């Protein structure tokens, strides 16, 4: 399996920096080959050609509602992070949610 590149986006990139670190640790523990970067929502367009998944902080739900205007035709999975694991910076729960979303997409 190729490395999956995931971008976490929030307002300034600060809280997602901590979440990215926790997700990297969880990915290693789970044996997943995942590269995780944290950036501010203003940087999304700069990374579209380098990422497979975009995870958006729950406080940026408005981005999720209008995500097509951000990503255009890019073949990127988009996940709106849940407040419960985001508020506690639970990297394992975030990865499990992301994988669950993509398992559902693969089944449809």
N, C-alpha and C positions, 0 to 999 in steps of 0.2 A: 504494500500500500504506500502511495506517495504521502509525503508530508502534507497535512491539512493546515492551511494558513488561515488563522482566525483574527479578525480585527474587532476589538472591543471599542465602542464609541460612547463617550459621555460628553457633557458640556465642556469641561476643561481638560479631561484626560487624567485627572488626579485619582479619583476613586477607582477608575478602571485599571490604573497602574497596579494598585494593590490586588484587584481581582485577577489581573493577568498573571501576576506572580503566583497566586494561589492556584489558578487553573494550570499553570505549567507544572507545579509540584504534583497536582492531582493527576495530570496526564501521564507524568513519569511513573507514578504509583500504579496507574491503570494500564501501563504498557502501550499508551497511544502515542503516535508520531504526530504531534501537533505543535505548530509554531504560533504563538499568541502575541499579538502586539496591541498596545492600548494607545488610542489617539483621541483627540477632540473631534466632535462631530463636524467641525469646519474642515477637517482633513480627509473626510471620506472619499471624495472624488480623486484625491491624489493616490489612493491605494487600490482603486478598483481593479487594476490590471495585475495586482499582486496577491489578492486574497481569494479564498474560497467561501468564507463565511463572514458575515457581518453580524455581530451581536450588539444590540442597542440597549443602553441603560434604560430602566423602566421610566425614569423621569423624562425621557425623550420619546415618549409614545407617539407624539405628533409626527416624528420622523418616520416611524414605522407605518403610520397611516398614509404617508405620501412618499414612500420609499422609491417608487418608480422614477420620480423626478430626480432622485439622487443617484441611482445606479443605472438608469437607462436600460440598455440591452445586455449589460454585463451578466454573466452566468454565475451569480453569487447567491448563496443561501442567506436568508435574513432571519434572525431570531430576536424577538423582543424579550430581554431578560426579565425574570420574575422578581418582584420586590422582595420576596422572602429570602432568597439566597443572595440577592444583590446587597441587601442591607447588612448581611452578616459576612459578606465577601467569601461565601462558600464556593470555592473553585470546583470541587467535585460535583456539587449539585448543578452548577452552571454547565459543566461538560455533559453531565447526564441529560440535562434538558436539551442541549444542542443535539446530542445523538438521538434522543427521542423524537425530536422534530424531524430530523432527516430520515429516520426509519419510517415515520408516517408518510413522508413525501415519496419514499421509494416504493411504498405499498400502493400508492394511488396511481 
